[in-house]
């Protein structure tokens, strides 16, 4: 092993070939999971002084719709140009296809489970205005014709039974949605906005939904 160590990357107590890790990251189907492999690759690249690995990592980031890691002035320019452009990966498209084939109750179950995971594992949904982020994800990733009025019923359907009253979705909540979004961006999908006030919540919730859809048995 020692003489070929340069061809291997250490991850979770094992030495894996670089190409194995790249393949795992590309095929795992979810950026949150792929990032675990990518971090190992990047750490190994820093130790070995291998700038070329970043190009391979960026290919996978682009596959999942994540902005590439900039390497220099030209990359920084490209990074600025990429911000605000739609980010739709093959995994995003596949997840949407799975969702659209479901019955209405199955769709609600996926969103209910995903919302529950968001609440239990991430400290991001703390005000009822955060329903805007949930609405934008469902509308822009899954149901393009979902109206804000219809979303009120959906939001209450996916909320836990013990959900605090002050966090529940209401007509008043809906009426305040557009106040958070810049006027010139109100027609954009959330992942194309230059200033999305709930970007982290949106990205996290979509990653959870996508992983749920792509790992269904």
Protein Blocks (a to p, Z undefined) as FASTA:
>chain_A
ZZmmmmpcceehiacdfklmmmmmmmnopaklmmmmmmmmmmmmmmnopaklmmmmmmmm
mmnopacddfbfklmmmmmmmgopacddfklmmmmmmmmmpcfklmmmmmmmmmmmmmmm
pcfblbfklmmmmmmmmmmmmmmmlcfklmmmmmmmmpcfklcfklpccfklmmmmmmmp
cfklmmpcfklpfbdfklmmmmmmmmmmmmmmmmcZZ
